Amino acid sequence: MSVDVSKVATTNGSEPATPTKGAQRAGTIATWADERLGLGTAMKKNIRKVFPDHWSFMLGEIALWSFVVLLLTGVFLTLWFDPSMTEVQYDGSYDPLRGVHMSSAMASTLEISFDVRGGLLMRQMHHWAAMIFIAAMMIHLLRVYFTGAFRKPRELNWVIGCLLLLLGTIEGFTGYSLPDDLLSGTGVRAADGFMKASPVIGTYMSFFLFGGEFPGDTIIPRFYAMHILLIPGLLLALIAAHMLLLVYHKHTQWPGPGRTEQNVVGYPMLPVYAAKAGGFFFIVFGMIALMGGLFSMNPVWKYGPYDPSKVTAGSQPDWYMGWPDGLLRIIPAWETHIWGVTLSWNVMIPILVMPPLMLMVLIALPFLESWITGDKREHHLLQRPRNAPTRTAIMVALMTFYGLSWAAGGNDIIAIKMHLSINQITYFLRAAVFIGPVIAFIITRRWCISLQRHDAEKLLHGYESGVLVRSPEGGYAEKHLPLPLEKAYTLTARDHDPEPEKVEQIEASGLEGRKLRVRRLRARLQALFFADNVQKPTVEELHEAQHHAEHELHELESQIAAGPNRHGPADH
């Protein structure tokens, strides 16, 4: 068989093989770029980087791909949206509003919805993607917290994630305010009132943002600049930093055979993980497109243009703004009049204090836990939520507070739909936002500890097989079988909790003043943090339990074998 030498790569045995003709030109270009940009070195290092595989890791990908959908649909909408508050008379396709005076922003929104081909689909996809983006970030944040993925060395990535959630919320608010319809204008009017409730600087902030008295004629252009330029730029920068730190620290993984703190077990970036991530992007894109095509979102033509003299009855903000709105609805009318100045606590506490306070609490959680536990080690293996009862209970308590506050944001709708008294709902929620988180904390913590006990029982005595055995003496016993090695490994792949410091030892250490008080406080918090936790069985306990189980099994089998000769047939 003859071979065309011109199509074979040449080598002299010591130099790498070099292809001929067209491939050589491509290689020359690649070499030129690598010598100047160092792409080859970076690619060699990261192209085969391993990523673990688990369904819960997709929650972060949903947030990432929905943000990509936001960028794509946002670019489309930018081509037709007119961010101007100039008053025009609408003469478009939507007949019920024809001849009505409105801003150019509202008119262009109606044009996108009714006159631009695919415009309404893009609008609804953009809005649905925003809903999913924030929801996915929240659920991803919960997954990271419940599994302990925020621990050293990933505290900075946790902070970045919290900032992404804050910026995503602000981005959503500026976005749904742009159409200048009655619903979004009511939200902007509320924001103006919130700013004016700030002591001393409130009116100055409002004048600066609106360019004068509300509503002014510059708020929509300013929101537009923030929405398409400033906040997306910050989001892109933080997402890039988030992903770079993810690659640098390597991805966390669930415990299992062969998985340690020093390795990562999974699939390489190329070709496996890239193909899976690319396919998942099209799934997310397809679901958002399906929702945008089938489910109506923000029908501004039903609300009409914004008019400061009107308020939309039953108006609700987007869901992620519901919890501060709920706190605003249930707080009593607390005000203080001092030196001719009114301090509106009923606005300041739920709107100006609670959101930044909750954000600071979220950001501080990893650092508080590290300080209380004294754990300064690096962690790359995830924890089951039940193995950190206090941590899990803290987040469930925060979730309960958030959920009750969020429900309060729809107290009027709940009263109407369920034929209840809005006053009774308000009084109930005023108490529930304080009592509910405490109850949730206690129940969650005890639940986790009971699950720890159950795991310890399974490790020591095996799992219940469902097979009942009757002995010759007439007694019944359920046959327990040893756990599979992989399951047993997963249950034992956790560290023992550290022994809390004794207050007596600290007081006898010679510390004085502030240092003594801080160490004493930390010791008490540490004792509370690990109180009642069930530690995993030791190696000696496991061997003893295994030996005991084998002895019982042999004894039972011998009794069953001897049963027909002594007492008659044995029932199984």
Disulfide bonds with the S-S distance in Angstrom:
none
